[in-house]
């Protein structure tokens, strides 16, 4: 079977999957999502992703149509149908279909969709040499800890990064680092791994949490604290974390070298530890 679509309990080829024009996800961005990936048919941190989906649903007062166990069963079936060695799975829940009105509809049934595609890992040469990033103002709303489908500021930032020849846009609110357009950001300063603390301005990344735990277990000092733009610019090492990027070294920021201009020793150490922790 080709790429898989799933709409409200029914699987189909992705090209046949549709939702209503009056779905509130389309009309208002009134919904949440998660992105999962598998390695050789086994999902990485599936429970953590589904727990975050539940937290996001509660944060916007949305009743999830499936329990985590039911989502697990649907995801497993999607993987079976897709038959990819490595899969990228997207889950989305919206408040459902109703005539357009800002108020919550009284009787709408949430819409649950899923897509299953082949996961195409980043090119190994890109990982080996690292990537460039640019800093941009963080123009997103005040609850970035909720994984909503309102991603226009992220889209615009990523597009600006691409236009500048960079892989990622690193977002700055005031004079402080928040995160990347599609990733969390960590720096190494004086042998310490530092990253902004969880709060309303960053997404509590699943991979972020795994990497911080791996660093602590490796005896690497970790600080979750506010980081200024100046600290970012003077970092010894910098890397991105996320479900699709895993751990990815940033070797250039706004046209200037980060550290030596090559992936640093702690980034490489954590990447090795991360690979060893995969299924």
C-alpha positions in Angstrom: 0.0 0.0 0.0 1.3 3.6 -0.7 1.4 6.4 1.9 -1.4 5.8 4.3 -4.2 8.2 5.4 -6.5 7.7 8.4 -9.7 9.8 9.1 -11.9 9.1 12.1 -11.1 5.4 12.4 -10.8 4.5 8.7 -7.6 3.7 6.8 -7.2 4.5 3.1 -4.5 5.5 0.6 -3.4 9.0 1.5 -4.6 10.5 -1.8 -8.2 9.5 -0.9 -8.2 11.1 2.6 -10.4 14.2 2.9 -12.0 16.3 5.6 -14.8 18.8 5.5 -14.3 22.4 4.4 -16.0 23.4 7.6 -13.5 21.6 9.8 -12.3 24.0 12.5 -8.8 23.0 11.9 -9.1 24.5 8.4 -11.2 27.4 9.5 -9.4 28.5 12.7 -6.4 26.3 13.2 -8.4 24.9 16.1 -6.4 21.7 16.7 -3.2 20.0 17.9 -0.8 17.5 16.4 2.2 15.2 17.0 4.9 13.8 14.8 6.3 10.3 15.5 8.9 8.2 13.8 9.8 4.5 13.8 13.2 2.8 13.5 12.9 -0.6 11.9 9.2 -0.8 12.8 9.6 0.2 16.4 8.5 3.6 17.6 10.8 5.8 19.6 9.3 7.4 22.7 5.7 6.7 21.5 4.3 7.0 25.0 5.9 10.4 25.6 4.5 11.7 22.3 1.0 10.5 23.1 1.2 11.9 26.6 2.1 15.3 25.1 -0.8 15.0 22.6 -3.1 14.5 25.6 -1.6 17.5 27.4 -2.1 19.7 24.3 -5.7 18.5 24.0 -6.5 19.4 27.6 -4.8 22.8 27.2 -7.2 23.9 24.4 -10.2 22.2 26.1 -10.4 19.5 23.4 -11.7 16.0 24.1 -9.4 13.5 22.4 -11.5 10.9 20.5 -9.0 8.1 21.4 -7.2 7.0 24.5 -3.4 6.6 24.3 -3.9 2.8 24.0 -6.3 3.3 21.1 -3.9 5.6 19.4 -1.2 3.1 19.8 -3.3 0.5 18.1 -4.1 2.8 15.2 -0.5 3.8 14.8 0.6 0.1 14.8 -1.9 -0.7 12.1 -0.8 2.3 10.0 2.8 1.1 10.2 1.7 -2.4 9.2 -0.2 -1.1 6.2 2.7 1.2 5.1 5.3 -1.5 5.4 8.2 1.0 5.5 11.5 0.2 7.2 11.3 3.6 8.9 8.1 5.6 9.1 7.1 9.2 9.8 3.6 9.4 11.4 1.6 12.6 11.8 -1.3 12.7 14.2 -3.8 15.6 14.3 -7.0 16.3 16.3 -9.3 19.2 15.6 -12.4 20.4 17.3 -14.4 19.0 14.4 -16.9 20.2 11.8 -19.3 23.0 12.5 -20.6 26.2 10.8 -18.0 28.9 11.1 -18.2 30.6 14.5 -15.5 31.5 16.9 -17.3 29.9 19.9 -16.8 26.3 20.6 -19.6 24.3 18.8 -21.9 22.5 21.2 -22.2 19.3 19.3 -19.2 18.9 17.1 -17.3 15.6 17.1 -13.5 15.9 17.0 -11.8 15.0 13.8 -8.8 12.7 14.1 -6.5 12.2 11.2 -3.2 10.4 10.7 -0.7 10.1 7.9 2.0 7.4 7.5 4.9 8.1 5.1 8.3 6.8 4.6 10.9 8.5 6.9 13.8 9.8 4.9 16.6 10.5 7.3 18.8 13.6 6.7 21.8 13.1 4.5 24.7 11.7 6.4 27.1 14.2 4.9 24.9 17.0 6.3 25.1 15.5 9.7 28.9 15.1 9.4 29.6 18.7 8.5 26.8 20.4 10.5 24.3 23.1 9.3 23.9 26.9 9.2 21.2 28.7 11.1 20.0 32.3 11.3 18.4 34.2 14.2 15.0 35.8 13.7 12.5 37.5 16.1 10.1 35.1 17.7 6.7 36.3 16.5 4.7 33.3 17.8 1.8 33.4 20.3 2.3 33.1 24.1 1.6 29.4 24.5 4.3 27.7 22.4 4.3 24.8 24.9 1.0 23.6 23.3 1.7 21.7 20.0 -1.1 23.4 18.0 -1.5 23.4 14.2 -1.1 27.2 14.2 2.3 27.2 12.6 2.3 30.2 10.2 5.1 32.1 12.1 7.2 28.9 12.1 6.6 28.5 8.3 7.6 32.1 7.6 10.7 31.8 9.8 11.8 28.5 8.1 11.2 30.0 4.7 13.4 33.1 5.6 16.1 30.7 6.8 16.0 28.8 3.5 16.2 32.1 1.6 19.3 32.9 3.6 20.9 29.6 2.8 20.4 28.2 6.3 18.8 25.0 7.6 17.0 26.4 10.6 15.7 29.7 12.0 16.6 30.1 15.7 14.0 32.3 17.4 14.8 35.2 19.8 12.2 36.8 22.0 13.5 40.1 23.3 17.1 39.2 23.9 16.6 35.6 24.8 16.7 32.3 22.9 13.5 30.4 22.8 13.8 27.5 20.2 14.1 26.8 16.5 11.3 26.9 14.0 11.2 23.1 14.0 13.5 22.2 16.8 14.8 22.8 20.3 18.2 24.4 20.6 21.1 23.6 22.9 24.5 25.2 23.3 27.7 24.1 25.0 29.5 26.8 27.0 32.6 25.8 29.0 31.7 22.1 29.0 28.2 22.7 30.1 25.1 21.9 28.0 22.6 24.7 28.3 19.1 25.1 27.0 16.1 27.3 27.8 13.9 25.9 30.5 10.4 24.5 29.9 7.7 27.1 30.0 5.1 28.8 27.7 7.7 30.0 25.2 9.1 26.6 24.1 7.7 23.2 23.2 8.7 20.6 25.8 10.5 18.4 23.1 10.5 14.7 23.5 13.9 14.4 22.0 15.1 17.4 24.1 14.2 15.5 27.2 16.0 12.3 26.1 19.1 14.2 25.2 19.3 16.1 28.5 18.9 12.7 30.3 21.7 11.2 28.2 23.9 14.1 29.0 23.4 13.8 32.7 24.0 10.0 32.6 27.2 10.7 30.7 28.4 13.1 33.5 28.0 16.2 31.4 26.8 19.2 33.4 23.4 20.4 32.2 21.7 23.8 32.8 18.1 24.6 31.9 18.2 28.4 32.1 17.6 31.6 30.1 20.1 32.1 27.4 20.8 35.5 25.8 21.6 36.2 22.1 25.1 37.1 23.1 25.6 33.7 24.8 24.3 32.0 21.7 26.8 34.0 19.5 29.7 33.0 21.8 28.8 29.4 22.3 31.5 26.7 21.9 29.1 24.3 20.3 25.4 24.5 19.3 23.0 21.8 18.2 19.3 21.2 17.4 17.2 18.4 18.8 13.9 17.0 17.4 12.1 13.9 16.2 13.2 14.3 12.6 16.5 16.0 13.1 17.5 13.9 16.1 20.8 15.7 17.2 22.1 18.1 14.5 25.1 20.3 14.9 24.9 24.0 14.1 28.3 25.2 12.8 27.4 28.6 11.5 25.1 31.3 13.0 24.2 34.4 11.1 27.2 33.9 8.8 29.7 33.5 11.7 31.4 30.3 12.8 30.1 28.5 15.9 33.1 27.3 17.9 35.6 25.8 15.5 33.1 25.7 12.6 32.8 21.9 12.9 30.6 19.6 15.1 32.1 19.8 18.6 33.1 16.9 20.9 30.1 17.1 23.3 27.7 17.2 20.3 29.4 14.1 18.9 29.4 12.3 22.2 25.7 13.0 22.7 24.9 11.9 19.2 26.7 8.6 19.8 24.8 8.1 23.0 21.5 9.0 21.3 22.1 6.5 18.5 22.9 3.8 21.0 19.5 4.5 22.7 17.5 4.0 19.6 15.4 0.8 19.1 
